[in-house]
Amino acid sequence: MDAVRVALLREVLAGTEWIEATRRFAGSLRAAVAPHGGGLLLVGSAAYEPWHLAAHLDDEAAWSGLPELSPTLVRHRVPTGAPAHLAVGPGRLAAAGRGATLLVVTPERPDAGLLERIHDARRNGATVLALDSGDRDLHALAHDALATAPPPPQGAAAPPDLRDAPALDLDTVQHLVSAAAGENGRPAPRRHRRFRDRLARLAEGLATPPPPRW
């Protein structure tokens, strides 16, 4: 989803709490990775691999001048012959500690093994963020979380920020979060350009397909 489609989606969602909620969560992501210049680990469940979000964050890192947004995709199963940047297995989570940010993205409940790894990473000092369907165990481990359809806590009403918001699928929320993460970033180092040159660069960026890295 390119910047134009994200803008149209935001227009459709205007008046709901999704815009503010995704920008808040994106702000938590930026705040976690900026002081350490990176260290972002992106992991899904055994059945769901968030490679699409990895590609979008990689794009945002390049276009916004925020290289710390570029993630390392942690995979539960690494195919034989996978390139180095796609060959990082779950053992990487064992090394996650202070300075690392673990972004967990899954539409389903994480299994016990993944929850244990997330718990260990947090205990070792890593920041844990969750983007999911509202699993309570995962949210209990996360420093910040955003759910596509958050269930109310036991004995409590639904969170007021998203109580009246329309339900969105996980892919749509990922697009909104990744776009918001790259907003208001510092400009990439470059020589001074005229406004027309900057406008031409922006148009070129919007028309450029994602890089073949993912």
Buried (B, 14 or more C-beta within 10 A) or exposed (E): BBBEEBEEBBEEBEEBBBBEBBBBBBBBBBEBBBEBEBBBBBBBBBEBBBBBBBBBBBBBBBBBBBBBBBBBBBBBEEEEEEEEBBEBEBEBBEEBBEBBBBBBBBBBBBEEEBBEBBBBBBEBEBBBBBBBBBBEEBBEBBBBBBBBBBEEEEEEEBBEBBEEBEEBEBEBBBBBBBBBBBEEBEEEEEEEEEEEEEEEEEEEEEEEEEEEEB
